[in-house]
């Protein structure tokens, strides 16, 4: 392993320890990590600053604007009340309703787009039911990830994994071939969150929600309800564009642009709506994930573990899954999949089923629970007032559960 790879691993461990300690703001820690990468020469200036122009960050910013448009035109309030009318004021039923809706919606569109539609509605429903938004928002984010493995187009990681098979001369995954894993993940995850995980969530008082625009609710008298059709049209545009294969960054920008041009939100409200801390965190932390890949640290570490522990087909599958779960929490799921999918095919060799091993990577990168691993988790950090320990408290047991489910399920559907 090169000196740059060792330095990147050491920096990753230090950053993870700082996040876990909770004494420093996540965006400050991420900026210090980025500075260390730049000063040490581990990444170039262009690579180090590339995170601030990444499609994921652009999509996140656009989601904040779109969500503000849905809120200020009353659409979010009406949608939240509709869910509330169906589920009742019960926190349990609201959790089930939003997690299931998020999961199913993520099966046909990008998870960031699904969050753009449901985030303001969940906040509105929580306030109508006099429930802290912190009780609903993290389950909502996890729900979008649980549904991210339902179909081939549910997320970019699925497409990357399937393409890796093609590049190695193997048949790609079918459109619905992910359904056994994705469907089981959604049901098992829903049961865990509803019955166990939600009890470990914080219960921040309603008036202490950190985001100023709340993603207190805008009073009905100040809502621009006459512009609600434009906000709804922006949602339709987002869904149509993302399902048609348009990049999520472009799709969300189109939707956000429509709510601005139509007057659903003013220019001043745009700057209030965006959670700048979340964007700084995302832009600064992405280069660390890229450095793990570019320096060969992730590949070297994963390959070494596989050689040491992969004594049997099932053991190698379990190790591949464990590596994917662990690595995915400290780098974006797309990057983790791009690094690990070729390793999974290599681990399968000529005697094992490569599709099973690649599916283990997909399953592992579907257990994302940290803000680093996926933008949807970061989107709820501000509105929910979450700290890193909240993500770990509910996400780690969920990841372990889904990992065990994967070990039992994958060899049955894709025999080794």
KAURUR-V190315 format. One record per pair of residues at least 4 apart in sequence whose C-alpha atoms are under 8 Angstrom apart, sorted by sequence separation. I is the first residue (numbers start at 1). J is the second residue. If there is no record, write none. Layout:
BEGIN
i->I j->J
i->I j->J
END
This chain:
BEGIN
i->1 j->5
i->2 j->6
i->3 j->7
i->4 j->8
i->5 j->9
i->6 j->10
i->7 j->11
i->8 j->12
i->9 j->13
i->10 j->14
i->11 j->15
i->12 j->16
i->13 j->17
i->14 j->18
i->15 j->19
i->16 j->20
i->17 j->21
i->18 j->22
i->19 j->23
i->24 j->28
i->25 j->29
i->26 j->30
i->27 j->31
i->28 j->32
i->29 j->33
i->30 j->34
i->31 j->35
i->32 j->36
i->33 j->37
i->34 j->38
i->35 j->39
i->36 j->40
i->37 j->41
i->38 j->42
i->43 j->47
i->44 j->48
i->45 j->49
i->46 j->50
i->47 j->51
i->49 j->53
i->50 j->54
i->53 j->57
i->54 j->58
i->55 j->59
i->56 j->60
i->57 j->61
i->58 j->62
i->59 j->63
i->60 j->64
i->61 j->65
i->62 j->66
i->63 j->67
i->64 j->68
i->65 j->69
i->66 j->70
i->67 j->71
i->68 j->72
i->69 j->73
i->70 j->74
i->71 j->75
i->74 j->78
i->75 j->79
i->76 j->80
i->77 j->81
i->78 j->82
i->79 j->83
i->80 j->84
i->81 j->85
i->82 j->86
i->83 j->87
i->84 j->88
i->89 j->93
i->90 j->94
i->91 j->95
i->92 j->96
i->93 j->97
i->94 j->98
i->95 j->99
i->96 j->100
i->97 j->101
i->98 j->102
i->99 j->103
i->100 j->104
i->101 j->105
i->102 j->106
i->103 j->107
i->104 j->108
i->105 j->109
i->106 j->110
i->109 j->113
i->110 j->114
i->111 j->115
i->112 j->116
i->113 j->117
i->114 j->118
i->115 j->119
i->116 j->120
i->117 j->121
i->118 j->122
i->119 j->123
i->120 j->124
i->121 j->125
i->122 j->126
i->123 j->127
i->124 j->128
i->125 j->129
i->126 j->130
i->127 j->131
i->131 j->135
i->132 j->136
i->133 j->137
i->134 j->138
i->135 j->139
i->136 j->140
i->137 j->141
i->138 j->142
i->139 j->143
i->140 j->144
i->141 j->145
i->142 j->146
i->143 j->147
i->144 j->148
i->145 j->149
i->150 j->154
i->154 j->158
i->155 j->159
i->156 j->160
i->157 j->161
i->158 j->162
i->159 j->163
i->160 j->164
i->161 j->165
i->162 j->166
i->163 j->167
i->164 j->168
i->165 j->169
i->166 j->170
i->173 j->177
i->174 j->178
i->178 j->182
i->179 j->183
i->180 j->184
i->181 j->185
i->182 j->186
i->183 j->187
i->184 j->188
i->185 j->189
i->186 j->190
i->187 j->191
i->188 j->192
i->189 j->193
i->190 j->194
i->191 j->195
i->192 j->196
i->193 j->197
i->194 j->198
i->195 j->199
i->196 j->200
i->197 j->201
i->204 j->208
i->205 j->209
i->210 j->214
i->211 j->215
i->212 j->216
i->213 j->217
i->214 j->218
i->218 j->222
i->219 j->223
i->224 j->228
i->227 j->231
i->228 j->232
i->229 j->233
i->230 j->234
i->231 j->235
i->232 j->236
i->233 j->237
i->234 j->238
i->235 j->239
i->236 j->240
i->237 j->241
i->238 j->242
i->239 j->243
i->240 j->244
i->241 j->245
i->242 j->246
i->246 j->250
i->247 j->251
i->248 j->252
i->249 j->253
i->250 j->254
i->251 j->255
i->252 j->256
i->253 j->257
i->254 j->258
i->255 j->259
i->256 j->260
i->257 j->261
i->258 j->262
i->259 j->263
i->260 j->264
i->265 j->269
i->266 j->270
i->267 j->271
i->268 j->272
i->269 j->273
i->270 j->274
i->275 j->279
i->276 j->280
i->277 j->281
i->278 j->282
i->279 j->283
i->280 j->284
i->281 j->285
i->282 j->286
i->283 j->287
i->284 j->288
i->285 j->289
i->286 j->290
i->287 j->291
i->288 j->292
i->289 j->293
i->290 j->294
i->291 j->295
i->292 j->296
i->293 j->297
i->296 j->300
i->297 j->301
i->298 j->302
i->299 j->303
i->300 j->304
i->301 j->305
i->302 j->306
i->303 j->307
i->304 j->308
i->305 j->309
i->306 j->310
i->307 j->311
i->311 j->315
i->312 j->316
i->313 j->317
i->314 j->318
i->315 j->319
i->316 j->320
i->317 j->321
i->318 j->322
i->319 j->323
i->320 j->324
i->321 j->325
i->322 j->326
i->323 j->327
i->324 j->328
i->325 j->329
i->326 j->330
i->327 j->331
i->328 j->332
i->329 j->333
i->331 j->335
i->332 j->336
i->333 j->337
i->334 j->338
i->335 j->339
i->336 j->340
i->337 j->341
i->338 j->342
i->339 j->343
i->340 j->344
i->341 j->345
i->342 j->346
i->343 j->347
i->344 j->348
i->345 j->349
i->348 j->352
i->353 j->357
i->354 j->358
i->355 j->359
i->356 j->360
i->357 j->361
i->358 j->362
i->359 j->363
i->360 j->364
i->361 j->365
i->362 j->366
i->363 j->367
i->369 j->373
i->370 j->374
i->371 j->375
i->373 j->377
i->374 j->378
i->375 j->379
i->376 j->380
i->377 j->381
i->378 j->382
i->379 j->383
i->380 j->384
i->381 j->385
i->382 j->386
i->386 j->390
i->387 j->391
i->388 j->392
i->389 j->393
i->390 j->394
i->391 j->395
i->392 j->396
i->393 j->397
i->394 j->398
i->395 j->399
i->396 j->400
i->397 j->401
i->398 j->402
i->399 j->403
i->400 j->404
i->401 j->405
i->402 j->406
i->403 j->407
i->404 j->408
i->405 j->409
i->406 j->410
i->407 j->411
i->408 j->412
i->409 j->413
i->410 j->414
i->411 j->415
i->1 j->6
i->18 j->23
i->19 j->24
i->24 j->29
i->37 j->42
i->38 j->43
i->43 j->48
i->52 j->57
i->53 j->58
i->70 j->75
i->71 j->76
i->83 j->88
i->84 j->89
i->88 j->93
i->89 j->94
i->106 j->111
i->109 j->114
i->126 j->131
i->127 j->132
i->149 j->154
i->153 j->158
i->165 j->170
i->166 j->171
i->173 j->178
i->179 j->184
i->191 j->196
i->192 j->197
i->193 j->198
i->204 j->209
i->209 j->214
i->213 j->218
i->218 j->223
i->241 j->246
i->242 j->247
i->246 j->251
i->259 j->264
i->260 j->265
i->265 j->270
i->292 j->297
i->293 j->298
i->305 j->310
i->310 j->315
i->311 j->316
i->328 j->333
i->331 j->336
i->348 j->353
i->349 j->354
i->368 j->373
i->369 j->374
i->371 j->376
i->372 j->377
i->380 j->385
i->381 j->386
i->386 j->391
i->391 j->396
i->410 j->415
i->411 j->416
i->18 j->24
i->37 j->43
i->38 j->44
i->51 j->57
i->70 j->76
i->71 j->77
i->87 j->93
i->88 j->94
i->105 j->111
i->126 j->132
i->127 j->133
i->148 j->154
i->149 j->155
i->152 j->158
i->153 j->159
i->165 j->171
i->166 j->172
i->242 j->248
i->259 j->265
i->260 j->266
i->292 j->298
i->293 j->299
i->309 j->315
i->310 j->316
i->348 j->354
i->368 j->374
i->371 j->377
i->372 j->378
i->380 j->386
i->381 j->387
i->19 j->26
i->38 j->45
i->87 j->94
i->126 j->133
i->147 j->154
i->148 j->155
i->152 j->159
i->165 j->172
i->260 j->267
i->309 j->316
i->310 j->317
i->370 j->377
i->371 j->378
i->106 j->114
i->328 j->336
i->369 j->377
i->370 j->378
i->105 j->114
i->149 j->158
i->163 j->172
i->207 j->216
i->242 j->251
i->310 j->319
i->327 j->336
i->345 j->354
i->348 j->357
i->19 j->29
i->38 j->48
i->84 j->94
i->87 j->97
i->123 j->133
i->126 j->136
i->162 j->172
i->241 j->251
i->306 j->316
i->309 j->319
i->344 j->354
i->345 j->355
i->347 j->357
i->371 j->381
i->18 j->29
i->37 j->48
i->83 j->94
i->122 j->133
i->162 j->173
i->102 j->114
i->324 j->336
i->345 j->357
i->102 j->115
i->123 j->136
i->238 j->251
i->306 j->319
i->324 j->337
i->344 j->357
i->345 j->358
i->15 j->29
i->34 j->48
i->83 j->97
i->122 j->136
i->123 j->137
i->237 j->251
i->238 j->252
i->305 j->319
i->306 j->320
i->344 j->358
i->15 j->30
i->122 j->137
i->102 j->118
i->238 j->254
i->324 j->340
i->237 j->254
i->238 j->255
i->341 j->358
i->344 j->361
i->371 j->388
i->15 j->33
i->119 j->137
i->237 j->255
i->370 j->388
i->98 j->118
i->234 j->254
i->235 j->255
i->341 j->361
i->371 j->391
i->119 j->140
i->152 j->173
i->234 j->255
i->302 j->323
i->340 j->361
i->370 j->391
i->11 j->33
i->152 j->174
i->153 j->175
i->234 j->256
i->369 j->391
i->370 j->392
i->152 j->175
i->369 j->392
i->98 j->122
i->151 j->175
i->152 j->176
i->234 j->258
i->320 j->344
i->337 j->361
i->115 j->140
i->151 j->176
i->152 j->177
i->234 j->259
i->337 j->362
i->370 j->395
i->115 j->141
i->150 j->176
i->151 j->177
i->152 j->178
i->369 j->395
i->151 j->178
i->231 j->258
i->368 j->395
i->369 j->396
i->150 j->178
i->151 j->179
i->230 j->258
i->231 j->259
i->337 j->365
i->367 j->395
i->8 j->37
i->115 j->144
i->149 j->178
i->150 j->179
i->230 j->259
i->298 j->327
i->336 j->365
i->114 j->144
i->149 j->179
i->150 j->180
i->369 j->399
i->150 j->181
i->151 j->182
i->316 j->347
i->367 j->398
i->368 j->399
i->149 j->181
i->150 j->182
i->230 j->262
i->333 j->365
i->367 j->399
i->111 j->144
i->149 j->182
i->150 j->183
i->231 j->264
i->333 j->366
i->8 j->42
i->111 j->145
i->148 j->182
i->149 j->183
i->230 j->264
i->147 j->182
i->227 j->262
i->313 j->348
i->333 j->368
i->367 j->402
i->146 j->182
i->147 j->183
i->227 j->263
i->228 j->264
i->324 j->360
i->328 j->364
i->111 j->148
i->227 j->264
i->320 j->357
i->324 j->361
i->328 j->365
i->4 j->42
i->98 j->136
i->102 j->140
i->106 j->144
i->110 j->148
i->147 j->185
i->302 j->340
i->324 j->362
i->90 j->129
i->102 j->141
i->105 j->144
i->106 j->145
i->146 j->185
i->147 j->186
i->313 j->352
i->317 j->356
i->321 j->360
i->325 j->364
i->328 j->367
i->329 j->368
i->363 j->402
i->364 j->403
i->89 j->129
i->91 j->131
i->99 j->139
i->103 j->143
i->104 j->144
i->107 j->147
i->146 j->186
i->224 j->264
i->299 j->339
i->303 j->343
i->317 j->357
i->320 j->360
i->321 j->361
i->324 j->364
i->325 j->365
i->328 j->368
i->329 j->369
i->330 j->370
i->332 j->372
i->333 j->373
i->363 j->403
i->80 j->121
i->84 j->125
i->95 j->136
i->98 j->139
i->99 j->140
i->102 j->143
i->103 j->144
i->106 j->147
i->107 j->148
i->289 j->330
i->290 j->331
i->298 j->339
i->299 j->340
i->302 j->343
i->306 j->347
i->320 j->361
i->323 j->364
i->324 j->365
i->329 j->370
i->331 j->372
i->332 j->373
i->333 j->374
i->79 j->121
i->80 j->122
i->83 j->125
i->94 j->136
i->98 j->140
i->99 j->141
i->101 j->143
i->102 j->144
i->103 j->145
i->105 j->147
i->106 j->148
i->107 j->149
i->289 j->331
i->293 j->335
i->318 j->360
i->321 j->363
i->322 j->364
i->325 j->367
i->330 j->372
i->331 j->373
i->332 j->374
i->77 j->120
i->78 j->121
i->80 j->123
i->81 j->124
i->99 j->142
i->100 j->143
i->103 j->146
i->104 j->147
i->107 j->150
i->108 j->151
i->111 j->154
i->143 j->186
i->146 j->189
i->288 j->331
i->289 j->332
i->317 j->360
i->321 j->364
i->325 j->368
i->329 j->372
i->330 j->373
i->363 j->406
i->76 j->120
i->77 j->121
i->80 j->124
i->81 j->125
i->84 j->128
i->91 j->135
i->95 j->139
i->99 j->143
i->103 j->147
i->107 j->151
i->109 j->153
i->110 j->154
i->111 j->155
i->299 j->343
i->329 j->373
i->76 j->121
i->80 j->125
i->84 j->129
i->95 j->140
i->98 j->143
i->99 j->144
i->102 j->147
i->103 j->148
i->108 j->153
i->109 j->154
i->110 j->155
i->286 j->331
i->290 j->335
i->328 j->373
i->75 j->121
i->80 j->126
i->107 j->153
i->108 j->154
i->109 j->155
i->143 j->189
i->286 j->332
i->289 j->335
i->293 j->339
i->360 j->406
i->77 j->124
i->81 j->128
i->107 j->154
i->143 j->190
i->76 j->124
i->77 j->125
i->80 j->128
i->106 j->154
i->63 j->112
i->67 j->116
i->71 j->120
i->63 j->113
i->66 j->116
i->67 j->117
i->70 j->120
i->71 j->121
i->360 j->410
i->359 j->410
i->60 j->112
i->63 j->115
i->64 j->116
i->67 j->119
i->68 j->120
i->59 j->112
i->63 j->116
i->67 j->120
i->139 j->193
i->356 j->410
i->356 j->411
i->215 j->273
i->356 j->414
i->139 j->198
i->213 j->272
i->355 j->414
i->356 j->415
i->212 j->272
i->213 j->273
i->356 j->416
i->353 j->414
i->353 j->415
i->135 j->198
i->353 j->416
i->211 j->275
i->352 j->416
i->135 j->201
i->134 j->201
i->135 j->202
i->134 j->202
i->135 j->203
i->134 j->203
i->134 j->204
i->132 j->203
i->133 j->204
i->132 j->204
i->132 j->205
i->133 j->206
i->132 j->206
i->325 j->399
i->131 j->206
i->130 j->206
i->133 j->209
i->325 j->403
i->127 j->206
i->322 j->403
i->321 j->403
i->103 j->186
i->100 j->186
i->286 j->372
i->285 j->372
i->318 j->407
i->100 j->190
i->127 j->217
i->282 j->372
i->317 j->407
i->99 j->190
i->123 j->214
i->123 j->215
i->124 j->217
i->282 j->375
i->96 j->190
i->120 j->215
i->119 j->215
i->96 j->194
i->95 j->194
i->278 j->378
i->278 j->379
i->92 j->194
i->314 j->416
i->278 j->381
i->313 j->416
i->278 j->382
i->275 j->382
i->117 j->235
i->113 j->238
i->113 j->239
i->113 j->242
i->109 j->239
i->110 j->242
i->109 j->242
i->109 j->243
i->108 j->243
i->113 j->248
i->112 j->248
i->110 j->248
i->113 j->252
i->71 j->215
i->71 j->217
i->72 j->218
i->74 j->220
i->68 j->215
i->71 j->218
i->67 j->215
i->74 j->223
i->72 j->222
i->73 j->223
i->74 j->224
i->75 j->225
i->64 j->215
i->72 j->223
i->73 j->224
i->74 j->225
i->71 j->223
i->72 j->224
i->73 j->225
i->72 j->225
i->73 j->226
i->75 j->228
i->73 j->227
i->74 j->228
i->73 j->228
i->75 j->231
i->75 j->232
i->70 j->228
i->73 j->231
i->70 j->231
i->69 j->231
i->70 j->232
i->66 j->231
i->66 j->234
i->215 j->383
i->214 j->383
i->211 j->382
i->210 j->382
i->211 j->383
i->209 j->382
i->210 j->383
i->160 j->334
i->209 j->383
i->210 j->384
i->209 j->384
i->210 j->385
i->157 j->333
i->161 j->337
i->209 j->385
i->157 j->334
i->160 j->337
i->161 j->338
i->164 j->341
i->156 j->334
i->160 j->338
i->164 j->342
i->157 j->337
i->161 j->341
i->165 j->345
i->157 j->338
i->204 j->385
i->173 j->355
i->181 j->363
i->202 j->386
i->66 j->252
i->62 j->249
i->202 j->390
i->59 j->248
i->63 j->252
i->66 j->255
i->201 j->390
i->59 j->249
i->62 j->252
i->66 j->256
i->69 j->259
i->165 j->355
i->200 j->390
i->58 j->249
i->59 j->250
i->62 j->253
i->65 j->256
i->69 j->260
i->73 j->264
i->56 j->248
i->72 j->264
i->201 j->393
i->55 j->248
i->56 j->249
i->59 j->252
i->62 j->255
i->63 j->256
i->66 j->259
i->72 j->265
i->200 j->393
i->201 j->394
i->55 j->249
i->59 j->253
i->62 j->256
i->70 j->264
i->200 j->394
i->58 j->253
i->69 j->264
i->69 j->265
i->198 j->394
i->68 j->265
i->161 j->358
i->197 j->394
i->65 j->265
i->68 j->269
i->161 j->362
i->193 j->394
i->197 j->398
i->68 j->270
i->158 j->362
i->65 j->270
i->68 j->273
i->157 j->362
i->192 j->398
i->65 j->273
i->157 j->365
i->64 j->273
i->65 j->274
i->189 j->398
i->64 j->274
i->64 j->275
i->61 j->274
i->149 j->362
i->189 j->402
i->61 j->275
i->149 j->363
i->188 j->402
i->149 j->366
i->185 j->402
i->61 j->279
i->148 j->366
i->60 j->279
i->146 j->366
i->185 j->405
i->145 j->366
i->146 j->367
i->57 j->279
i->145 j->367
i->145 j->368
i->57 j->282
i->181 j->406
i->57 j->283
i->142 j->368
i->52 j->279
i->142 j->369
i->52 j->280
i->181 j->409
i->54 j->283
i->181 j->410
i->52 j->282
i->53 j->283
i->51 j->282
i->52 j->283
i->51 j->283
i->52 j->284
i->144 j->376
i->50 j->283
i->51 j->284
i->180 j->413
i->49 j->283
i->51 j->285
i->49 j->284
i->51 j->286
i->141 j->376
i->142 j->377
i->48 j->284
i->51 j->287
i->141 j->377
i->50 j->287
i->49 j->287
i->48 j->287
i->138 j->377
i->141 j->380
i->47 j->287
i->138 j->380
i->137 j->380
i->43 j->287
i->137 j->383
i->138 j->384
i->137 j->384
i->43 j->291
i->31 j->280
i->42 j->291
i->134 j->383
i->135 j->384
i->27 j->277
i->31 j->281
i->34 j->284
i->133 j->383
i->134 j->384
i->27 j->278
i->30 j->281
i->33 j->284
i->34 j->285
i->37 j->288
i->133 j->384
i->134 j->385
i->33 j->285
i->134 j->386
i->27 j->280
i->28 j->281
i->31 j->284
i->34 j->287
i->138 j->391
i->27 j->281
i->30 j->284
i->31 j->285
i->34 j->288
i->26 j->281
i->30 j->285
i->33 j->288
i->27 j->284
i->115 j->376
i->119 j->380
i->112 j->375
i->112 j->376
i->111 j->376
i->12 j->288
i->8 j->288
i->8 j->291
i->9 j->292
i->8 j->292
i->5 j->291
i->5 j->292
i->8 j->295
i->9 j->297
i->8 j->297
i->5 j->295
i->4 j->295
i->5 j->296
i->6 j->297
i->5 j->297
i->2 j->295
i->2 j->296
i->1 j->296
i->2 j->297
i->1 j->297
i->1 j->300
i->16 j->330
i->60 j->375
i->12 j->330
i->57 j->375
i->56 j->375
i->60 j->379
i->22 j->387
i->22 j->388
i->22 j->389
i->20 j->388
i->19 j->388
i->20 j->389
END
